[in-house]
Amino acid sequence: MSRLPLAPGRFGVIVVGMMTISRLRAMALAALVLGVVAPAGAAPLHHDIELTLDPAAGRMEAVDSLTLPGGTRTLRLDPALTLHEVRIGDRPVDVDRRGDRLRLNLPEGGGAVTIRYGGRLPGFTAGIGVASDREGAFLPGQGGWLPDAGAEPAADADGPPSWRLSVRVPAPYVAVATGRLVEEGRDAAGYRAVFEESRSVEEPSVFAGPWTVEERMAGALRLRLYRHPEQTGLADGYLALSEQAIAAGAARIGAYPFDGFSIVSVPPPVGLGFPGLTAIGRSVLPLPFIRSQSLTHEIMHNWWGNGVRVGSGGNWAEGLTTYMADYAAARDRGADAARAMRLDWLRDYAALPAERDRPLTEFLSKTHDAAQIVGYGKAAMLFHMLEAEIGREAFDAGIRRFWSDHAFRDAGWRDLRRAFETASGRDLGGLFAQWLERRGAPLLTLADARADGDGVLLTLRQEADKPYALTVPVRLETAAGVEERSVRFDVKEATLRVPAGAAVRAVSVDPDFDLFRRLAPGEAPPILRDVTLRPAAERVIAADGDAAEAARALAGRLMDGAGRESGGSGAPVLLVGTDAAVVRELERRGLAPVPAELAGRGSARVWVSRAADGRTALVVSGADAAALQALVRPLPHYGRQSWLVFEGAKAADRGVWAVGDSPLRRVVGR
């Protein structure tokens, strides 16, 4: 790996030594990623952009050249940017500007249009949109900084535009953009780089910052980390994992669709994915879970979402990415880790109120936890069940076919189904319909189990508006060992015989959580999301003065939806306050006291309890206002936990309450 010393006055691609895990792996990776993926067709529009950024001054200036047909054309441009000039050839163009719309009256036949514009940008405190200040700059694609033909009716019929972008920033800044790096270098004026994208992917996103650039070449694949000074030592791990993840994805799906992958450290605490690039918050980039989970997820999005775009009928890309990145990593760690992830998805779903459930065809993006539970977890479980149904070989063949047929095109769930049907030779319409078009999930009950000669008779029930067609895993504990079986179950109730090779002693139904279903009572412990997902939960503040203000702010951050100060009978309770006041409120309400294993630990304690009458309470107890304020940012990310102990903003300990014997397991013989 090399740190890149850019030579003054040199504008060419910088060649660095190959610093890969091994030359053999690099050559193998290159063979996978250099396969050519042809675009579906010519892009409808091409931008040629000259962009100058001055982050410290918060300013940008740009010249965009594009060819448009004659007549009245409408483009979108951020109204905060000043339009300096629009011309076609050497003639000025009449422009009617209203808000973010530019109406251009072009002569018959149209031609090459040049638009010159610029202005001052807001700082990063304004959110994650277009921003520029001394920390750097961020110009997201479709963020309004580039004249966008999306304002035209049916402008996206042929997909996003192609483009070439030249960007210049003064020292000490460096710039990076999506697209292929064509050339870069430094001169007396600062840093300049050129990027281009000739395929129908998306509008360019541009970043600038006072970074050190570290690079690893894996064959022809350029991997980079754009890091801040305090992030020394992160490059080896990040770039090695990027190489591994790209190689694994290319081997399973098809050629990696971009020329490289960049990891960019940015001021806001975010994680954002772009074609060939991920932007990760400066404060969170060093955290272990970012490298171990988030990075591989964003790399997989280069196939699903960036490579094949999400069409109509629901967002399939998040679920497929979760399954092929997050879940694949868990499976690589072992069967226990994979089982734990599936159980996490089902626990999340168990906490989702029925009125917030939606069919997968209605999921478009993660706007809140409730949407993520369906669009990520349920969708990933669908792919898990599909792979179990048709087998790994047919599943991977379907994935490869879907990629080769739809790279750089829009695609939907219907296209996925057809790819898997072709690969497996089976009609999968029923399987996809019941999991995509219906909201909800079945609740399984093991009504009876009894020995029957060399097998066992199971009576299964499913609670659902309409029975699901299920392939139910069954585990038999026999005198000779454990046997794995499965049964087909597509009615409300059935008694099914399962053969065994020896006398059956016990039976378990779906013991490894391979089906998407509602967990039976006793299978799922209470977790934070049992309360935070319920907008009608009662909010109770047990604190005074500054601590009360901190408690209210924390309660507002925790709830995934609007709440209220007082709830009705049986409503979940969110109790936030200082230690002594929380103890008094628990006693007054007849709720369980502070768990003995948490008492006196850390600066704050968080736990979920379930009363005898079924009421669920989420309690946050902090030593003082500072202890509660420290939880505002981290605590909402721990929704799958039953309890936590914090030292300031750090979760010093956490866990999930133990559950008893599964109601889906029965002893049938001795």
N, C-alpha and C positions, 0 to 999 in steps of 0.2 A: 504494500500500500504506500502511496506517495502523497505528501503534502504538495500542493501545486504552486510553485513559484512562477508567476506569470511575468514573462520578460517584457520590459518596456518596448512599446512600438510593435509588438509581435501579435498579429491577428491571424492565427491559424490554430488548428486543433492541436492541443498539447498532448504529446505522446509521453506516457509514463511506463515504467516497467510493470510487467504483469506480476502482481503480488497476490496470488491465489493460494488456496489451501494446498493445491498441487497442480502442476501443469497438466497432468492427465485429466483431472476433473475439469479444468478450464477448457480443454479441447473438447471434452464430451459435452459440456454446457454449450459451447459455441455451436456445436453441431445441432443442438436442439433449438437454440434461440435464433439462428440465422436463417431458418426456413422462411421463405417469402409468403406473407399472407396478403393476397390481393384485395384491395378495397372493392366494395360492391359497385361503385360507379363514381364518376366525376362529381366533386363537390359543387354545389350550386353557386358558390361565391368564394373568391380568394382575396384575402387581405395581405397587403405588403405594408408593414408598419415600421416607422422609425419612432422609437420611444426614448425620451430622456427623463430620468427620474432624479430628483434631488430630495432624498428622504429627510434630511435635517431641516430643510425649508418647507417640507410637506407639499412639494409641487411636482407636477408632471407636465410635459409638453409632448404632443404626438402629431405625426403626419400619417394618415392612413390612405393608401391608394387601392382602389377597387374598381372593377368594371361592372357597370349597371346598365340595364336596358333603358330605352327612352321612355318618356312619359313621367307621371307623378310617382315617385318612390318614397317610401317612409322608412326611416331608420330610427333606432332608439339610442339615446346618448344621455348619460347622467346630467340632469339639469344644472348641477353645480359646476360643470365644466363649461368654459367659455369657447364658443365657436369663433375662430379667427377668420377662416376662409374656406369656401367650397368652390372648386372650379372643375371644369371639364376641358382638358387641354389647357389653353391659355385664356379661356373665357370663364367669367364668374357665373355661378349657378344661383338662381333665385331659391331661397330657403325660407320656409314658414316654420318657425320654431314655437312649439307650444308644450311646455313642460319637458318631458323626456322624449318628445317626438320631433323628428326633423322631417319635414315634407320637402323633398327636392323636386323641382320642376326641370326635368332633363330634356334636352332637344331630341327630336326624332332620331332613332338609331342608337341613342345612348353613347357610351364610351367609357374611357378611363377617367374616373372621378377621384380627385384629391381633396381630402378633408383635413384641415389643420385646426387643432384645438388644444386646450390645456386648462390648467387651473390649480387651485389649492385643494388638497384632500384632507379629510378628517383624520385625527389620530387614532391609535389602536383602542383607545378607551371607548370608542363609539360602537364596538362590536367586532364581528368577523367579516364585514364587508370591505369595500375599498378603503384602504387606510395608508397613511404615510406620516412618519414622524422620525425623530432621531434614532429610534430603535430599528427602523427599516421601512419597507413598503410591502403592500399586498394588494394586487389587482386581480381578483378572481375572474375567471371566464364568466360571461353573462352578467358581470357585476355592473355594467353600464359604462365602463371606461373606454370600451371599444365600440364604434358604431355598429349596431347589431340589426341585421335584417329581420330579426324575429318579430318586429312590429308589422311586417308585411303579412297579409293573409296567405296561409299555406306556405310560409317561407321555409318551414322545416321539412317540406315534403321530400326533399332529396338528402336530408341530413345536414349536419353542421358544416361550416366552411373549412377550406384549407387556408393556410397562412404562412407568411414568413415574417419574423419579428427581429429587428435589430434594437437592442436595448443598451443604453449607456447610463452609468452612474458614476459620481465622483468618488474619490478615495475618502474614507477607507472601505467603501461599500463594494459588494459583489452582487451580481444579479443572476437569477436562474429562472427559467420558464419551462412550462411543459413543451413537448415537442423535441425534435432531434437537435442536439448541439452541433452546429455547423462550424463555428469558429469562435474564438475568444482571445482576449489578451488585455494588457494594460499599456497605457501611454501616459503622456503628461496630463491628459484630461481626466484620467481615471480608468475605469474598467468598461469594456465593451464586449458583448457576446451576440451571436446570431443563432436563432432557433427557427425551426420550420416543421410544419406538419402538412404533408401532401394528401393525407387520407381524411376520410370523414370521421373525425373523432370528437372534438369540441373546440370552442374558442380558447385562445391561449390564456393561461393564468401565469402571472409574473410575481416574483418575490425579490426583495433586495434586503441585505443585512450586512453588518460588519463581521463577516464570517471568515473562518479558516476553512478551506476546502480540502478534504481528504478523499482520495480516489483509489479504487481497486479496479483493475481491468480483468474481466473474466472472458478470455477470448476477445471478441469484438464488443462485448457488453460492458458499458461504462457504469460503474456503481460509485455514487458519491454521497458523502456526508457534508452538509453545510452547517458547521457548528459554531457555537459561541466559545469564548476563551475558557470558561470553566468546565467545558465538556470534553477536555482532553482525556484520551483513553477510551472513548466510546466507539471509535470508528471500527476497530478490529471486530468487535462483536456484532455491530449493526451490519457491516458490509459482508461479513462471512455468512450471517443468517440470510441476508438478501440473496446472496448467490445460491445458497442451498434451497431457499423457497422458490426461486425462479426456476432452478433446475428441476425440482420436484413437480412444479406445476406444468412445465413444458413437457416433461416425460409423460404426464398423465393426460394432458389436454391437447397440446399442440404448441407450435412455435410461440415463444414469448413475443408479444406484438409490438414492443417498443425497443428503442436502441439502448436503453439503460434504465436505471432507477436511482432517483435522488431522494435523500432524506434531509429535510430542511427544518432547522430550528427557528421557530417564530415566537413573537412576544406573547400572544394570547394562549391560555392553557387549553389547547384544542388538539384534536387529531383529525386531519382532513385528507381525503384521498383525491388524487388527480391522475390523469394518464401519465404513467412513468414517474410519478413523484408523490411523496406524502409530506405534508406539513404538520409538525408536531410541536406542541408548546415547549418553550425553553425550559420551563420548570418541571415538566413531566417527562421530557426525553430521557433523563437518567433513570427513571423508575423501571424496575425489572419487568413488570407486566407489559410495558409498552413493547419491549424487544421480544418478549416471549410469546405475545398473543397479538397485539395490535398491528405490529409490523407485517406479519405474514398475512393477516386479513387484508391490509391495504394492497399488498403485492398481488393477492388473488383477484382483487377488483380490476387489475389490469386486463384480465380476461373477461370477467363478468361485471358489466357496468360500463367500463371504459372501452373494452374490445368489442363485446356484443352489448349494444345499448338496450336499455329496458324499453319495450314497446308498450302497447296498450294492454289492459286487462290485469294490472297488478305488477308489483315489483318482485320479481323472482330472484334478482341478483343478490340481495342481502342474505337470503336463506341459503342459496347455493354457495356463496362465499363463506358464510359461517360454517357450513358443512365441510367444504373442501379445504378450509384453512384452520379455523379454530378447533373443529371436531377432529380433523385429521391429525393435528398436533396432539390432542388428547389421546387419540387412539395409538399414536406412536409411543406415548408414555406408558401404555399398558391398558388392559381391560378394565381395571378399577377406575382409572382416570376417565376413560370413555363413558363408563356407566355413571360416574359422578356428574359428568356434563349433561347427559340425558336426564338425569334426575333433577338437575338444576332447572332445565327447561320446563319440566313438568311441575316443579314447585312454583316456578314463576306463574305458570298457567293456573295452578290451583289458587293463587292469590288474586287472579284477575276477576273482577266482578263481571257477572254475566252481561250486564248492560253495556260494558265497555269492550266486549268481544266483537270481532269483525271477521268476515270471510277473508281468506288470503287474497282474493281478487280485489279487495278494497284497500289493501296495504300499498301505500306509495312510498313513504319514507318514515324514518324514526322521528316523530314529533314529540313523543313522550314515552315513558316506560311501557304503557299499555300497548302502544303500537309496536314496540320492539318485541314484546313477548309473542305476538302473532307473527310479525314479519320476519323475525330472525329465528326464534326458537321453534315455533310450529312449522315454519317452512323447512328448517334444517331437519326436523323430525320426519317430515314428508320424504325428504331425500334419503334419510336413513332407512325408512320402511320400504321405499322403492328399491334400494340396493339389496335389502334382504329378500325382497320378492323376486327380483329378476336375476340376482347374482352379481358379483363384483365385475366379472368379465363383460357382461352385457351392459352394466351401468357405465363402465369406463368407455365402452364402444359408443354408447349413446352420447356421452359427454364430448367425445372427440368429433362425432358427427355434428352435434349442435354447434360446436366451435367452427368447424370447417364450412358449414352451410351459412353461418350468420355473422362471421367476423366483420366488424365495422358496418353492421346493419342493425336495425331495430328488430327485436324478437320478443315473444311473449311466452306465457305458460303453454299455449297450444303448440308452439314450435318445439318446446322442450319435450312435451308428451310425444309428439311425432318422432323425434329423434330416438327416444327410448323405445318406442313401439317398433321402429325399424330395426334397432339393435337387438331387441329381445324376441321379435317375431310374435308379440302378444298384443292384444287389445287392452290398453291401460286406461281407457276412457272412464270406467267406473271408479278406479282407484283415484285418479286425479280429480274427478268431479266431487267425490265425497269429502276430500280434504281441502279443495280449493274453493268450492262454491257454497259450502255450508259453514256457518259459524258453529262453535261448540265442539264437543268431543264426547265419546262414550264414557260412562262410568261402569267399570266391570265389577261384578260381585261373584265370588265363589260360594254358591249357595250350598253345595254339598260335594263331598268327595268320599268315595268308599272303594275298598279293594274289590277287584273282580277277576279272580283267577290270576292269570299272568299279566294283569293290567290294572287299570283304575277307571272308575266311572266318575266323571266330573259333571256337575250341573252348574252351568255358567249363565249369568244374566247380564244384560247391558241396558243401562238407562240412557235413552236418547230419544228424540222426537221420532226418528226413523232409524232402524237398526243399521249399523255400519257393517260392511263386509270386512272381516278381520282375519288375519292369520295370527293366532295367539300362541306365543311361546309358552311351553310347559316344561317344568323341570321335575323329574321323578327321582327321588332318593330311594334307591332300592338296596336290597341285601348285597348286591354285587357292585354297587357304586352308583354314580350319578348318570342319568340318561337325559338327553335334551330331545324334546319332541315339539311338535306344533299341531294345532287343530284349526280348522276353518270354522268360523262362527259368524253367521250373518242374520240371525234372528234375535228376538227379544230374550228368549230363554231356550236352552237346549241341554240335554244330557248326552255327553259324548264319551265314547270309550277310547282310552289311550293305552295301547299295548306296551308291555315292558318285558325286559329280558330276565327279570328276577322279581321276587316279591317286593311290592311297593310299600315303603314305610312312611313316606311323606310326599306331598305334591305342592308345587308352587306355580302360580299363574303369573306370567310376565315378571319374573323376579329381577330381571336386569333392566326393566323400564325401556323396552324396545318399541312399545306402542305409544302413539300419542293418545292420551286418555286423561280423564280427570282422576287424580289420585283418590283412592278410597280413604275414608276416615281412618286415621291411625297410620297411614303411610307417610304423611307430610307433617313435619313439625311447624309451629308458627314461625314466620319470618317477618322482617320489617315490611315487606311489600304487602302483607296481609292487611296492613293499615294504610300505608302510603298510597296505595292504588285506589282507595275509597274516598271520593270527594266528600261524602256525607259524614266522614269521621269527625267526632267531637274533638276540638282542640282545647286543651286546658293548659294555661300558663301558671306555673307555681313559682313565682319569683317576684321581686320588687325592683324598682329603679332601673339601673343600667342592665341588670341581669334579666329583667322582664323584657326589655327591648331586644336583647340578644336572643332570648328564648322565642320571641315572636318571629324574628328573622329566620331562625333555624326551622321553626315549624313551617313557615312559608316555603322554604327551600325543600323540605322533606316531602310535602304533599304533591303528588302527581295529579294536580287538579285543584279546583277551588274547594276550600273547606269552610267550616263555620265555628264560632266560639262555643256553641252548645249544641249537642245532638240529641236525638230521640232515644227512646228505650231500646237497648240492644245494639246501638251504633258502636263501632270501634272507637277507641279512645287514643288520642295522641297527647301524652302528658310530658311537658318539657319544663324544667325548672332547676332550681338549686337544691342541694342535697336535703337539707332539713325540711324545706317546704314540700319537696316531693314525697318524703316519708309521711308527712301529715296528710297529704292529699290521697295517698294510697290507702291509709287507714280510714279516712273519711268515706271513701268510695267502696270500701270492702274489697279492694284489689290485692293481689299477692304482694308481699313485701319484697324488698331488694333481695335477689337470689344470694344465698350464702356464698356461692363461689365468686360473686362479683363485689361483695360488700367491701368498702374501704380501698379498692384498687384504683389506681390511675387518677387523672384529673377529672374524668367523666366516665360514666357507665351507661350503656344502652342495652335494653332487653325487651323482648316480646313475651307476654304471658297470656294465657287463655283461662278465663274464670270458669267456674263450674257451670254457670248459666250460658256459656258459649261466647261471652264477650271477649274480644281481643283487645289488649292494651299494648301500645308501644310507649315505653318510658325512656326519657333521656334525662339523666341526673348529672349535673355538673357542679364543681366546687364553687364556681363564681361566674360572673359575666364573661371573663376572659376564656374560661374553660368551655362555655357554650358557644362563644363566638368562634373559637378554633374549629368547631365541628361543621360550620356552615358550608365549607367547600367539600371536605372529604366524606361526610356521613351519607349523603344521598347516593354514593356509589356502592354502598354495602347492603343493598336491598335484599340479597339472598341470605343474609345472616340472621341468626336468632338472638345473638348477643355480641357485644363488643366492649372492650376496655380501651380507653384512649389516654395517651400521655400527650397533652396538647393536641396537635392536629394529626398525630400518628396513631394508627390502630395498633396498640401493643399486643392485643390478644383478641381473638374472635372465634366464633363457632356456631354450630347448629345444634339445637336441643336434640337429644336422642329420642328415638321412637321405640315403641314396643314391637312385639311380633306382628308381622304383616297379616292383615285380614285376608290376603290372597294366598296364604300358606295353610295347609292342613296336614296333621298327622293322621295317617290312615291305617297304620299297622305297627306292630312291634317286632 
